Structures are given as C-alpha cells and as structure tokens.
Amino acid sequence: MALHLIKLCVGVDSIEELAEWQQARVAEQKRAGLAPRIVHSTFQSPKRDAELLDGGSLYWVIKGTVQVRQRLLGLEAGTRPDGRAACHILLDAELVPVRPVPRRAFQGWRYLTADDAPPDLAATGNIADDMPDALRRELAALGLL
C-alpha cells in the first residue's frame, strides 16, 4: 500500500496558481539550459522513501483545504539556493484534484496513509452528496464546490 506526503502550499490561492507557478519554474529551467523538472525542496528528508516511491503522491493543502495531489517521482539530496542542505522531492507534472478536505496548518510535511488520503475527484462522482451541510456550505463559500 502506498504512503503519501502532505504539505502546505504556502502563498498559493488555487490549483491554477500552483500550476502557473510550476510552469514558470519549468520555463526558467529550460531558459537556463537545464532539464525541466518539478522539484519541491524541503529541509527534512523522508525516511520511508521506498514506501513513498511505491505509488505515493504529495497532497497539497491550499487555503486550509487538501485540494490536489502530484505523484512522487523521486527523492534526492540537494542544496537550496543559499547553500543549505535540502531534500528535493521530484513531482509529476500532472495536478490531480482530490475531494476537498479541510486541514489545519502544520509545519513541514507529514506522512499520509492511503486510508487517510482523499480520493481523486474523478473517482468520487458528485463529491457533495455525502458531505455534511456545514462542510458543503464552507467549501462552496471558498469556491471549492
């Protein structure tokens, strides 16, 4: 069973903005003559890398709600622009919307089990059918439904 990561997407207000930001980074890499890839750098390296790379994804929390995931392609040691050590999380370019689930803020990343991961929207049909009314109203007010 795959293991996933979950992380706050700080400074991004929507899935579309995340996509634009990542596309801009890929364009910068191409202009610099580098092989384009989507990389997220983090201070801590996951220790359960074999489980993560066996079908795992990075689930992004945007504006207090888990909204989208990207398949994990690899983990590698690297450095940040300031020279500090980092773990580079290599991500697939496809952003897969998931059933919106509220999530409180936390620092860094966390492991997310397959049982706790929200399903992809395409797999759930009408996501609002089995939501409590209060949650449905809250997500609608945020423009997520």
C-alpha positions as CSV (number, residue, x, y, z in Angstrom):
1,M,0.0,0.0,0.0
2,A,1.4,3.4,-1.0
3,L,2.4,6.0,1.5
4,H,1.9,9.7,0.8
5,L,3.2,13.1,1.9
6,I,1.0,16.1,2.8
7,K,2.3,19.7,2.8
8,L,1.0,23.2,3.0
9,C,1.2,25.1,-0.3
10,V,2.1,28.5,1.2
11,G,1.5,31.6,-0.9
12,V,-0.8,29.9,-3.4
13,D,-4.5,30.5,-3.5
14,S,-5.7,27.9,-6.0
15,I,-4.8,24.8,-8.0
16,E,-4.5,27.0,-11.1
17,E,-2.0,29.3,-9.4
18,L,0.1,26.3,-8.3
19,A,0.1,25.1,-11.9
20,E,1.2,28.5,-13.2
21,W,3.9,28.7,-10.6
22,Q,5.3,25.3,-11.5
23,Q,5.1,26.0,-15.2
24,A,7.0,29.3,-14.7
25,R,9.8,27.3,-12.9
26,V,10.0,24.8,-15.7
27,A,10.2,27.6,-18.2
28,E,13.1,29.2,-16.2
29,Q,14.9,25.8,-16.2
30,K,14.5,25.5,-20.0
31,R,15.9,29.0,-20.5
32,A,18.9,28.2,-18.3
33,G,19.6,25.0,-20.4
34,L,18.6,22.7,-17.6
35,A,16.5,19.6,-17.9
36,P,13.0,20.7,-16.9
37,R,11.5,19.0,-13.8
38,I,9.2,19.9,-11.0
39,V,11.0,19.9,-7.7
40,H,9.9,20.9,-4.2
41,S,12.7,21.4,-1.7
42,T,12.3,20.7,2.0
43,F,14.7,20.6,5.0
44,Q,13.9,17.2,6.2
45,S,14.3,14.0,4.1
46,P,11.6,11.4,4.4
47,K,13.0,8.1,5.9
48,R,10.3,5.9,4.4
49,D,11.3,6.6,0.8
50,A,10.7,3.1,-0.5
51,E,7.1,3.2,0.6
52,L,6.6,6.8,-0.8
53,L,8.0,5.9,-4.2
54,D,5.8,2.8,-4.5
55,G,2.9,4.8,-5.9
56,G,2.8,7.7,-3.4
57,S,1.8,11.3,-4.0
58,L,2.3,14.7,-2.4
59,Y,-1.0,16.1,-1.3
60,W,-1.1,19.9,-1.3
61,V,-3.1,21.9,1.3
62,I,-4.2,25.1,-0.3
63,K,-6.0,27.8,1.8
64,G,-6.7,25.3,4.6
65,T,-8.1,22.5,2.4
66,V,-6.4,19.5,0.8
67,Q,-7.2,20.2,-2.9
68,V,-4.8,18.5,-5.2
69,R,-2.0,15.8,-5.4
70,Q,1.0,15.2,-7.5
71,R,2.6,11.7,-8.0
72,L,6.1,11.4,-6.3
73,L,8.8,10.5,-8.9
74,G,11.8,10.6,-6.7
75,L,13.7,12.0,-3.7
76,E,17.2,13.2,-3.9
77,A,19.7,15.1,-1.7
78,G,20.4,18.6,-2.8
79,T,21.0,22.2,-1.7
80,R,18.9,25.3,-1.5
81,P,20.0,28.4,-3.4
82,D,21.5,29.7,-0.1
83,G,23.7,26.6,0.1
84,R,21.9,24.8,2.9
85,A,21.2,21.1,2.6
86,A,17.8,20.1,1.4
87,C,15.7,17.1,0.2
88,H,14.5,17.6,-3.4
89,I,11.1,16.0,-3.9
90,L,10.6,15.3,-7.6
91,L,7.0,15.5,-8.8
92,D,5.0,14.5,-11.8
93,A,3.6,17.5,-13.8
94,E,0.0,16.3,-13.6
95,L,-2.0,18.0,-10.9
96,V,-4.9,15.7,-9.8
97,P,-7.8,17.4,-8.0
98,V,-8.9,15.5,-4.9
99,R,-12.0,15.6,-2.8
100,P,-11.6,18.8,-0.7
101,V,-10.9,18.1,2.9
102,P,-10.3,20.8,5.5
103,R,-6.8,20.6,7.1
104,R,-5.4,22.7,9.9
105,A,-2.0,24.3,9.4
106,F,1.2,22.5,10.4
107,Q,4.9,22.9,9.7
108,G,6.9,20.9,7.2
109,W,5.4,17.8,5.7
110,R,3.7,14.8,7.2
111,Y,3.2,11.2,6.2
112,L,-0.3,10.4,4.9
113,T,-1.6,6.8,4.8
114,A,-3.5,5.6,1.8
115,D,-6.5,5.1,4.0
116,D,-6.5,8.7,5.1
117,A,-5.8,10.2,1.7
118,P,-8.8,11.9,0.0
119,P,-9.9,10.2,-3.2
120,D,-9.4,11.8,-6.6
121,L,-12.4,13.9,-7.8
122,A,-12.8,11.9,-10.9
123,A,-13.2,8.7,-8.8
124,T,-15.8,10.1,-6.5
125,G,-18.6,11.3,-8.8
126,N,-20.6,14.1,-7.1
127,I,-18.4,14.9,-4.1
128,A,-21.1,17.0,-2.3
129,D,-23.5,14.1,-2.0
130,D,-22.1,12.6,1.2
131,M,-20.8,15.8,2.8
132,P,-22.3,17.3,5.9
133,D,-24.3,20.5,5.1
134,A,-22.0,22.8,7.1
135,L,-18.9,21.5,5.2
136,R,-20.7,21.8,1.9
137,R,-21.5,25.5,2.6
138,E,-18.0,26.2,3.8
139,L,-16.4,24.7,0.7
140,A,-18.9,26.4,-1.6
141,A,-18.1,29.8,0.1
142,L,-14.4,29.1,-0.6
143,G,-15.2,28.4,-4.3
144,L,-14.2,24.8,-4.0
145,L,-17.6,23.3,-5.0
